[in-house]
Amino acid sequence: MMLMGSEVKSMREGKLSLDEAYIRVKDHELWLIGADISHYKNAGMWNHDPRRARKLLVHRREFEKFAGRAHERGLTLVPLKVYFNERGIAKCVMGLAKGKKVHDKRESLKKRDTDRGLQRAMRRR
């Protein structure tokens, strides 16, 4: 990953959120979009933008393997984990994910609503 100094220090403090993050292919490069790295409190005015797009550095074989599959099958690249290796370099573990179909989403919403109703009923007792 290509990071700024304040981003690295913030990540070492554990202030990284991959909740809404995904990976896009732009001009034969992989970009991490939507990852939130909080401000580093000691950086002052040289702090970074918390939600900026970050370039992922990958070997050509890895790029062809992941980006090719994602493009041809309609899958989405998602970051699973970010860690520092023994040399102190930030690494991103990524995976291919398949989105839910409309009927699956309806089913999930229905289940969540019934669970919420049961929880409310249990609290009233």
C-alpha positions in Angstrom: 0.0 0.0 0.0 1.2 3.5 -0.7 0.6 5.5 2.5 1.6 8.8 4.0 3.6 9.0 7.3 0.6 10.1 9.4 -1.5 7.2 7.9 1.2 4.7 8.9 1.4 6.0 12.5 -2.4 6.1 12.8 -2.6 2.5 11.5 -0.1 1.3 14.0 -2.4 2.7 16.7 -5.2 0.5 15.3 -7.3 3.3 13.8 -8.2 1.7 10.5 -11.7 0.8 9.4 -12.4 -1.5 6.4 -16.2 -1.5 6.9 -17.3 0.1 3.7 -14.0 -0.4 1.7 -13.6 -2.0 -1.7 -10.9 -2.3 -4.4 -11.3 -0.8 -7.9 -9.2 -1.2 -11.0 -8.2 2.1 -12.7 -5.7 2.3 -15.5 -4.2 -1.2 -14.7 -3.7 -0.3 -11.0 -5.6 -1.4 -7.9 -7.0 1.3 -5.6 -8.4 0.9 -2.1 -11.5 3.0 -1.8 -13.6 3.8 1.2 -11.1 2.7 3.9 -11.1 5.1 6.8 -7.8 5.8 8.5 -8.4 8.3 11.3 -6.3 11.4 11.8 -3.1 11.0 13.7 -3.3 13.5 16.6 0.4 14.5 16.6 0.6 15.3 12.8 -0.8 18.8 13.1 -1.5 20.5 9.8 0.3 17.8 7.8 -2.4 15.3 8.5 -4.0 13.1 5.7 -7.5 12.9 4.3 -9.1 10.0 6.2 -11.1 8.6 3.3 -8.8 9.2 0.3 -8.1 6.5 -2.3 -4.9 4.5 -1.7 -2.9 2.7 -4.4 -2.2 -0.9 -3.8 1.2 -2.2 -5.0 0.9 -5.7 -6.5 3.0 -7.8 -8.8 1.7 -8.1 -12.4 0.8 -11.8 -11.9 -1.3 -10.9 -8.8 -3.0 -8.1 -10.7 -3.9 -10.3 -13.6 -5.2 -13.0 -11.3 -7.5 -10.8 -9.2 -8.5 -8.1 -11.6 -9.2 -10.5 -14.4 -11.5 -12.7 -12.3 -13.3 -9.7 -10.9 -13.9 -8.2 -14.3 -15.0 -11.3 -16.2 -17.2 -12.8 -13.5 -18.7 -9.6 -12.1 -17.1 -10.2 -8.7 -16.0 -7.4 -6.3 -12.5 -7.2 -4.8 -12.8 -6.5 -1.0 -10.0 -5.9 1.5 -10.2 -8.6 4.3 -7.3 -7.6 6.5 -4.5 -5.0 6.7 -1.3 -5.8 8.6 2.4 -4.9 8.9 4.9 -7.6 7.9 8.2 -8.2 9.7 9.9 -5.5 7.7 7.2 -2.9 8.6 5.5 -2.8 5.2 1.7 -2.5 5.2 0.1 -5.4 3.4 -3.6 -5.8 2.4 -5.2 -9.3 2.2 -7.9 -9.1 -0.5 -10.6 -11.5 -1.6 -13.2 -11.8 -4.3 -16.8 -11.5 -3.2 -20.1 -12.0 -5.0 -23.0 -9.6 -4.3 -26.4 -10.7 -3.0 -29.2 -11.1 -5.4 -32.5 -9.1 -4.9 -34.4 -12.1 -3.4 -31.5 -12.7 -1.0 -31.6 -9.1 0.2 -35.3 -9.3 0.8 -34.9 -12.4 2.8 -32.2 -10.8 4.9 -34.3 -7.7 5.5 -37.3 -9.9 6.5 -35.2 -11.9 9.0 -33.7 -8.8 10.5 -37.1 -7.2 11.0 -38.5 -10.3 12.7 -35.5 -10.6 15.0 -35.8 -6.9 15.9 -39.5 -7.4 16.7 -38.6 -10.4 18.9 -36.0 -8.4 20.8 -38.5 -5.6 21.4 -41.1 -8.1 22.8 -38.4 -9.6 25.1 -37.5 -6.2 26.5 -41.1 -5.3 27.3 -41.4 -8.2 29.6 
